[in-house]
Amino acid sequence: MTVNQGATKLVASVLTLSMLLTSCASTTLIETIPEGANLYINEESVGTSPYLYTDTKIVGSINMVRVEKEGYETLNTSFSRNEEADAGAIVGGIFLLVPFLWTMKYKPTHTYELTPLVESEKKIEESTPEESPSNDNPSKADSLRELKKLLDEGIITQEEFDSEKKKILAK
């Protein structure tokens, strides 16, 4: 073997190895509308959007995504490593079978649009005591139920129950 043949084999080996190693990783940019949402990938907080996600998982791996932002509905979704073919991994797989585990990659970008909370949901969350039903003036039936509960629990006597019952019914 001449020096020239050895150098050619070395260059081919280095190129093949670098192709194999680079083809294992896949990257996607996760964007949200609006920006700045909190991102959780596989139940782990990774920061806020936009976020560049990279991994070396094999074909078919699924990543669960949760997107949260105040004033918007929480979005639960996923993306998987089977969205686009990876030519480098396919070529590398011809030389070694292992890279066939990474022949697919993520789309370059995943954009998720958040849905604003509905006005009625906001009102429920922000409701004040004046907006909720008042218990200052309970109905006769509610008063009698409460009085009966006190009697059943032995907190008041039968005589006290009868006396208060007359007062409630007289109202």
N, C-alpha and C positions, 0 to 999 in steps of 0.2 A: 504494500500500500504506500503510495507516495504522500508527501506532505500536503499536496493539493487535494487529494481525495479525503484525507483525514480532516482537513479544514472544512471541506464541503459537508462531510457527515456531521461535524460539530455544529456548523451553522444550521443545518437541517434539524438537528436534535434540539437546539436552543429555540428555534422558531416553533417547532412542534410543541415543546414543553410550554412556551409562553402562550401559545394559542390555547392549549388545554387549560392552563391556569386562569387565563382571562375569561375563557368561555364558561367557567363554573359560576361566576358571579353574575347577578342580574340586578339592575337598578331601575327604580321608577320614582317619578316626582309625584307626590300626593299634594294636590291643591284643593282648596275649598272656596266656595262662594257663600259668604264673605270669607276673607282671609282671617287668620288669627284664631282659628278654632283649635281646641285641644284635641290631640290625636292619641288614640290608644291602639296599638297593634298587638294582637294576641294578648289582650288584657294588660299590656304594659304601656305606661305613659312614655311617649317618645318625644313630646314637645308640641309645638303649634305648627299650623300650616302656613306656608308651604313647607314640606318636609321631603328630603331625599332619602329614600329607603333602599338599602342594598342588602342582599343575602346570597348565600350559596346553596340554598335548598334545592332538592331535586325536582324533576318534572312532576306536575300535579299537586305540589305543596300548596296549601291554602292558608292565607293570612286573614284573620278576622280583624276588622277595622271598626272602631267606635269613634264618632266625631261629635264633640259637644261644644256648644257655644251658648252663652246666656242670651235668652230671648228667642232661641231657635229649638226646634225639636231635635232630640238626640237621633243620630243616624247610625244604624248598625248595618254594615255591609262586609264584603270580602273581595279579595282578588287572589288569583291563583297563577302559579308558574306554568301556564300552558297557553298564554295569550299570543305569543309570536315565536316563530322558529328562529333559532340561533345558528346561523351558518357556520360560525367558527367551531362550535361544539359538534356540529354534524361532520365537518371535515376532520376534526380531531377524533371523532368516533370511528372513522375509517381506519385510523392507525391503532387505536386502543379502544376497546369496547366500553370502558368506564365513562367517557364523556357523553355517551348516549343518555345518561341520567340527567344531563343538563342541556339537552337539545332545544328546550323551549325556554323562553324568558318572559318577563313582564312587559306590558305595553310601556312606552317611555313615560307616559303621563296618565294619572288617574285624577279626574276632577269630580268632586262631589258638591252638589248644591244643597245647602241647608234650607229647610222650610221654616219660615217664621212661625212662632206660636200664634194660634188663633186668638183673636181679641177676647173671646169668652173665656179661654183658658187663662189669659193674663189677668182678667178680672177676678177669676176664682182665686188665683194665687195672691192677688193683691187686695182681696176683699177685707174691708174693715168691719169692726163690730156693728156699726150702724147698718151695713148692708146685709148682714146675716140676720136670720130670724131672732127676735128678741125673746128672752125667757123671763123678762120682768113681769109679764102678765100671762102666766100659764092658764090654760083652760081649766074648767072645773074637773074634767075627766083626768087631766094630768095631775092636778092637785090631789084628787082622791086616790089615784094610783100611788103617788108618793106617800100619802098618809097611810095607805094600806101596807106599803112596804115597811114603813116604820113600825107598824103594829106587828107584822109578821116577824120582824127581826127582834122584837121584844124591847124596842127602844121606848115605845109609849104603851100605856095601858089601854084596855078596852074602853074605859070611861073617857079617857083623853081622846081616843079615836072618835067616839060617838059625839063628843062635844065639838071637836074640830070639823067633823063631817057636817053637822048642822050649820056651822058658820059658813062653810064653803057653799052648801046648797042654798043658803039664804042670799047669797050675793047676786 
